[in-house]
Amino acid sequence: MLALRWLSAAALIAALCIALWRFARTRTTSGRSRGAFARYAAHPSAVIALIALIMLYVLAALAPWLATHDPIGILAQSFVNHPPSRELLFGTDFAGRDVFSRVLYGTRISLTIALLATVISVIVGTAYGATAGFVGGKLDAVMMRFVDAFLAIPRIVLLIAIGTLWSPLSMWSLILILGLTAWFGTSRLVRAEVLSLKERDMVAAARALGARDLAIVRRHVLPNVMTPVIVAATLGVAGVIINEAALSYLGIGIPDPTPSLGNIIREGTPYVGTAWWVALFPGIALVLTALAYNLAGDGLRDAMDPRQVDR
């Protein structure tokens, strides 16, 4: 039965990859889209990373269906620190819990936190940067000095300080903290783009026709800002995943017994000499996830860079 579930998951991953490939083929039939998709496809590492991300999200979404055991359930005293085997693919930890199931659920939680936190940071950073850039003047100067002050503080230090003060953190609190400390760079990026866009003829024409500032920003400025913001957000997801794992590793993030890649690695660290598999497999999952996002983001940046030209 479990083998059939995994075959179904593999079929779903293959179907999604084929659908994405067909969509890309249809989009490469004209002009600008053709150049963007062709440039992305020219990066084999980015294509492989995109496939890996599809696979990770499918496995994470189907974790309750694919897990071999309860991620927080204790199998038996005789299964404590049991090495990997055919029945227990990643072995068990010090409490006799299935590491494979915990890694599946931990990846699901880490991806969920990273995505939601990134959405929050993009919304806040875009609104903040667009306001500062479009209004300009003294308000822009004050708003950017505020951003500079927070950018001067290492983010991990800020996260540890906040997490320690409000510990223990729920999952939603952790999402808010990660999201509300990740928008500073996005705001500077959006501000720079808005400063350039608001001097263009389309904005002057909209003003001449009597359009209000809010309508100009919504219809003419923001659509032209979203391309670099999407690229920055894709690259930023990997950083959120690493920061969430670091907080959980330090005991400030996701609390036990809920599995997270960070706290699974922390639980396996004291036994790395005798039960190396407990820390190794979640570590590999963490590295592969962050690497896939970085490679996909690099390919997306090159593909959507307006300075690139088709050869």
N, C-alpha and C positions, 0 to 999 in steps of 0.2 A: 504493500500500500504506500509506504513512504517513498519507494523507488518510483512509483507512478507519479507521485506528487512532484518529485524532482524532475522527472521527464516533462511534466506539464509546465513547470517553471522554465525549463530550458527551451521548450517550444514557444513559450510566451516571449522570452528574451529574443529568440530568433525572429519571431514575427515582428517585434518592435524594431529590430535592426533593419529588417527588410522594408518595413513601412517607412522608416526614416530615409533609407537609401532611395526608395522610389520618390519620396517627397523632394529629396535633394535633386534627383534627376529632372523632375518637373520644373523645379525652380531655376535650373541652369539653362533654361531655354531662351532667356532674354536678359539683356543689359546688365544692370548693376548686380542683381542677384546672382547672375552667372559668375561674375568675377569673385564675389564673396564666397560662394560655395566651392568654386574651383580652388581658391587660395586655401580654404580650410582643408579640402581633400588633398592638397599638396603636402600636408604635414601628416605623415603616417602615424607618428606618435600621438597627435591630437585625435585622429580617427580611432585609434586603439583605446585612447583614454575615454572617448565618448561611449564606445561600446562597453568599456569596463564600468562606467557610471550607470549605464542602463542596467547592466547586470546587477550592480550593487543595490540599486533602488528596487528592482524586482524582488531580489532576495530579501531585502529589508521589509518590503511591504508584505511579503508572504511568510515572514518569520514565524508567526503562530502556526502556520500550516506545514512549514518545512522543518521546524525544530524537532530533534529526535527525543528530547526530554524537556521537562519543566525547567526553565533557566534558573529558578530559585529553589527548586526542589532538591532535597538531599537523597541520593540514590540508596546508599547503604554505607555502613562504617568500613566495610571491606573495599569500597571503591574510593577511598581517600587517596588523592594524588596518584590515581591510576593512570598509567602511560597510555598514549594513543593506541587504539586497536580498531578492528573492523566494526565493532559495536559502538565504541566511543572514539570518534574520529580525531578529536583534539584532546582526549583524556579527560580527567576530572581535576578539580582544585582541592585545596586543603580541607574543604567541607564536604567533599564528595558530590559536587555539582558538575553537571556536564558543561565543559568549556565550549564545545561547539555551539550548543544552544545559547549559551550566554554571549558568545561573540555575535551570533545572528541578531539577537535582541539588542546587544550593545551597539552594533552598527546602525540598527534602526533608530535607536534613540539619538545617537550622535548625528546622523543625517537629518533627523527631524529638527533637532535643536539648531543645527547649523543653518538650515534653510530658513526657518522662521526668524532667527536672529538676523540673518542677512536681509530678509525682506524688511524688517524693522529699520535696520541701518540705512538701507537704500531710500526708504520713504522719508525718514528724518533728514538724512544728508542731502537729498535732492531738494526738499522743501527749504531747508536752511540755506543751502548754497544758492538756490534760485532767488530767494528773497534778498540775500546780501548782494548778489551780482546785479540784479535788476534795479534795485532801489539805489545802490551805490552811496557815495558820500560818506558822512560820518557814521551812519548806521552800518555800512559795509566795513568800515575800519574797526568799529567796536566788535562786531560779530566775528571778524576774522582774528582779532587778538584773543578772543575767547577760545577759538579753535586752536590757535597757536599754543596757548597755555596748556591745553590738554594734550596736544601732540608732543609737547616737551616731556610728558610723563610716560615712561614705558608702560604699554598697555597691560602687560601681565602683572606689573606691580599694582596698577589701578584695580585690576580684577581681583587680585588677592586681597587687597585692602577692603574692597566692597564686600567680597564674599565672606571675609572673616567677621566683619561687623554685623552682617545679616544672616550668618550661618545659624541653623541649617537652611539651605535653599531648596525650594521646590523646583520642579522642572520649568514651570512658567516663569518663576523669578529668575532662574538662570538664563532663560531665553531673553528676558528683558535686559538683564545686566549685560549680556554679550552683545545684544543689538544696540543698546544705547551707549556703548563705548566703542563702536566700530564705524560710526558715521562721519568722523572728523575728516578723514581723507576724501571721502565721497563729496562732502560739502565743498572742499577746496577745488576738486575737479569740476563740479557743476558750476561753481562761481566763475571759474576761468572760462568755461564754455559760454556761459550767459553773458559775460562781459564782451565777448566777441560777437555773439549773435545779436545783441540788442542794438548794435551799430549798423546792422545790415538793412538793405533797402526794404525787405519784407516787413520789418518792424515799423519803419518810417511810413510805409504805405498803409499799414494797419492803423497807425495813429492818425494819419490824414483822413481815413475813412471814419474816424470817431470811435474806434475800438478802445475799450478800457484796458488798463494794465493787466488785470487778472485774465481777461480773455486773450490778450496777446501772449502772455506767458503760457497759457494752457494750449493754445492752438498753434503757435509759431515757435516758441522757445523750447518748451519741454520735449516735443517730438524729436527735435534735432539734438537734444542732450542725451537721450536715452541710450544711444549706441555706446559711447564710452562708459556710461554708468553700468550697463549690462556686462561689459567686459570686466570692469573693476569688481563688480559683485561676484562674478564667476571666480575670479582669482581670490577674492576675499573669503569665499566659503571655506577654502582649505585652512586659512588662518583661524577661522572660528572653530573648526573641528579640532585643530591642535590646541587652541586655548581651552576649549571645553574638556578635552582629555587631560590637559595639565591641571585644571582645577579639580577634576574628579580624582586624579592621581594624588593630589595633595589633601584630599578629603574634604574639599570645600564645595565640590560640584554635586553630581548625582549621588545621593546617599545609598548605602547598602540597605537591603540586598538587591535593589534594582540594578541590573547590569548596564555598565557603560564601558567603553573601551578603556578609558582612563582608570576606573576603579578595578577593572579586571587585571590590568597590568600591575596596579599597586598590590593587589592581593597575591599575585604570583611572584613579586620581587623577592620576598624572604625565602622563597623555595627555588630560586633560579638555578641553584646547583643540583638540586635533587628532582625537581619537577619543572624543568625548563619550559615545557609546553604551555604552562598556564600563562606565562607572560609573553611567550614568543608569538603565538597565533593572533591574539588581539593586537600586538605590536605590528605584525605584518598587515593586518586589516587596516590599522590606522595609517600606516605609511602608504599603502596602495590607494586608499581613499583620497588622502591629501595630494599624492602625486598625480592621480587621475584628474583631479580638479585643476591643478596647476598646469598640466599639459593641455587639457581642454581649453583652459583660459588663455594660454599662450597662442594656441591655434586660432581661437576666436578673435584675439586682439589683432593678429596678423590679417585675418580674413576681413575684419570690419574696419581696418585702418583706412581712412579715406585717401591717404597719401600713396597707397599701393595702386599700381596700375596693371592692367592685364598686359601680358607680353604676347 
